[in-house]
Amino acid sequence: MYIDPIADLIIRIKNANKARHPHCAIYASNMTTAILNVLKNEGYITNFETKKSQKTTVHKTIITLKYKDQVPAISGIKQISKPGLRVYQESKKLPRVLSGLGIAIVSTSQGVVTDKFARNNNLGGEIIAYVW
């Protein structure tokens, strides 16, 4: 099994984008589903769907990646907070990714949101990843 589901999600999306795959599959968890909701709402992925396995209790999520003229919508994604080093910021010190062209995914008390939403609602939290 894997240790960090967020790292697994990020690496699988990176690899699928490099190979120009239309879909990629990950193991489902509440955190990865919340991150995928943010990516879908911001337009970085087309869709995702969680499927139950009939043979085992493991659920898989199928992610439909987004491309425009064979160019991936996600040009870069980087994990910031890791199991060995968690990164927390207050709302006034949340980072701007590429001067506002990208997003930072932040885990707050109101759920997983973008840096812009957290800044507007005066929410701080754990910075999960940067996407651009």
N, C-alpha and C positions, 0 to 999 in steps of 0.2 A: 504494500500500500504506500501511499505518498504521505509526506509530512505536512506540507504547506499547500492547501488547495488554491490559494490566491496565486502563488508562484506557478503552480501547474496551469491555471487558467491563462496567465499572461504568456507563458512560454508556448502553450498550444496555439494561442491566437497569433503570436509572432511567427511560428513555424508554418502555420497554414497560410498566412499572408505571403510569406516568402515563396512558398510553393504554388501560390495562386489557387488553393483549394476553395471550392464554394462553401464547404461546411467543415466544421471540426467538432469533436465530441470531448466532453469533460465529465468528470464525476460531479453530480449535483450536490450542493450544500446551500444553506440559507444565505451565506455570505456571497457565494459566487452568483446566485440568482439576483441578489440585490445589486451587485456590480454590473451584471448584464442588463438589468433594468435601466441603470444610468446610461450605459453605452448605447442602448436602443433609443432612449429618449433624446440623447444628444446626436443621434444619427451616425454613430460609428459602426453599428452592425444593423443588419436588416431585421432579424428576428432570432428568437431562440425558443426551444421547446424541450420540456423535461419529459422523459419517457421512463416508465417503470419496467424493470426486467422481470420476466415471469419466473426465471430460474433462481435468481438471487434477490437479495434485498437491496442491492445497489441500484441507485437511480442514475441515469445518464442525461446530460443536457446536450442537445444538438444545437450548435450555433451556426446561423447562416450569415456569412461574412458579406460585407458590402464593397463593391468595386465600381469604379466609373472609368470606362475605357481601359480596362485591365490594370488600373491603378488602385491599390487598396485605400479605403477610407481612413484606416488607421495607419499612418506613416511611422508612428513610433509609440511604444508603450513601455513604461518603466515602473517596476515595483519600488516603492520608497520604504514603507514600513515592513520590516521582516520579523520573523519570530525571535531572532537574537537581538534586534535593535528596533524597538517601537519608536515611531516619530509622531509626536503630538504638537499641535499648534493652537494658539488661541485665534479667535476670529479675525482680529486686526492684523495678524502676522501670517495669514494663509498665503501661500505662494501663488503667483500668476505664471502659468505655463506658457512659454513663448510670447510673453507680453499680452496674454489674453486670447491667443489663437488656439491654445489647447485647453484641456481641463485637468484639474486635480480631483481625484475621487477621494472623498473624505467620509469617514465613519463618525457620525455625530449621535447625540442623544435622540435625534428625530429620524435616525436611519442613515443609510448610505446616500450621500448627495454630492453634487458638484461643489467646487470651491466658490463659485459665484453665488449659489443659493445659500451656502453656509455664511458667506460674508454679508449678504443682504439680511439674513435672519439672525445675525450676531451669534453664530454657533461655531465653536471650536471642536476639535476632535483629532482622531488619528488619520494621518494622510496615508492612504493605501497605495495609490499609483498616480502617475502622470500619463495622460493620453494626448497625442497630437497627430 
